[in-house]
C-alpha cells in the first residue's frame, strides 16, 4: 500500500504517534510519504521526554520514508533555512494525495 500522511500539528504526542504509524507502515513494506503543513513544520525541534518527535522523524527518513515540508509554512515561521526536510509546495502535497492509496491527516 502507498500511505500518505499529512501532519498539521506540533502537539508532541499527536506528531509522535503520526511518525510511529509511518514507521510501522514502513516496517510492513508499505511506501510512505509524509507532508508537514502549518505548525507541523516546527516538529524537528520537538523533544518532550518520551515524545521525541525529532528522533522519530530522523528514524522515518533513515528507514526510507519520504518527508516533505510546506515551503510557505516554513517561510512564514522564518524556518526555511533551519530544516532538513525538502521545501515543498501545495503541488507536492497534491501529488502525494494522488499517489497514495490512503491518506491520513493528524
C-alpha positions in Angstrom: 0.0 0.0 0.0 1.0 3.6 -0.6 0.3 5.7 2.5 0.2 9.4 2.6 0.4 11.2 5.9 -0.3 14.9 6.3 0.6 16.4 9.7 -0.8 19.8 10.7 0.1 19.9 14.4 3.1 20.4 16.5 1.4 18.8 19.5 4.1 16.4 20.7 2.0 13.2 21.3 0.0 13.5 18.1 3.1 14.2 16.0 4.9 11.3 17.7 2.1 9.0 17.0 1.9 10.0 13.4 5.5 9.1 12.9 5.0 5.9 14.8 2.3 5.0 12.3 4.6 5.9 9.4 7.4 3.7 10.8 5.0 0.8 11.4 3.9 1.0 7.8 7.5 1.1 6.5 8.2 -2.0 8.6 5.3 -3.7 6.9 6.9 -3.0 3.5 4.5 -0.2 2.6 5.6 3.0 0.9 5.1 6.1 3.0 5.2 9.8 2.1 4.8 12.4 4.9 3.9 16.1 4.4 4.3 18.7 7.2 1.9 21.6 6.9 1.1 24.6 9.1 2.6 24.4 12.6 3.8 20.9 11.9 6.8 22.3 10.1 8.2 23.1 13.6 8.3 19.3 14.6 12.0 19.0 14.0 12.6 20.7 17.3 10.1 18.7 19.4 11.6 16.5 22.1 9.3 16.3 25.2 10.6 13.3 27.1 9.0 10.2 25.7 7.6 12.2 22.8 10.9 12.7 20.9 9.4 13.7 17.6 12.7 14.7 16.2 14.1 11.3 16.7 11.1 9.6 15.1 11.4 11.9 12.1 15.1 11.0 11.7 14.3 7.3 12.0 11.5 7.7 9.4 13.9 9.2 6.9 16.6 6.6 7.7 14.1 3.8 7.1 13.3 5.1 3.6 10.3 7.3 4.2 9.9 10.5 2.2 9.4 13.6 4.2 8.3 17.0 2.7 7.6 20.3 4.4 5.4 23.2 3.1 7.7 26.0 2.0 5.2 28.7 2.6 4.6 27.4 6.2 8.4 27.3 6.8 8.9 30.8 5.4 6.0 32.3 7.4 7.8 31.0 10.5 11.3 32.0 9.3 12.4 28.4 9.4 13.1 27.8 5.7 16.9 27.9 6.4 16.6 25.6 9.5 15.1 22.4 8.2 16.4 19.1 7.0 13.2 18.5 5.1 12.9 19.3 1.4 11.0 22.5 1.0 7.8 21.7 -0.9 4.7 23.2 -2.4 0.9 22.6 -2.4 1.6 20.9 -5.8 3.8 18.4 -4.0 1.1 17.8 -1.4 -1.4 17.3 -4.2 0.9 14.8 -5.9 1.2 12.9 -2.6 -2.6 12.7 -2.4 -2.9 11.5 -6.0 0.0 8.9 -5.5 -1.4 7.5 -2.2 -3.9 4.6 -1.9 -4.8 6.1 1.5 -4.2 9.5 3.1 -4.3 10.1 6.9 -4.3 13.5 8.4 -3.2 14.2 12.0 
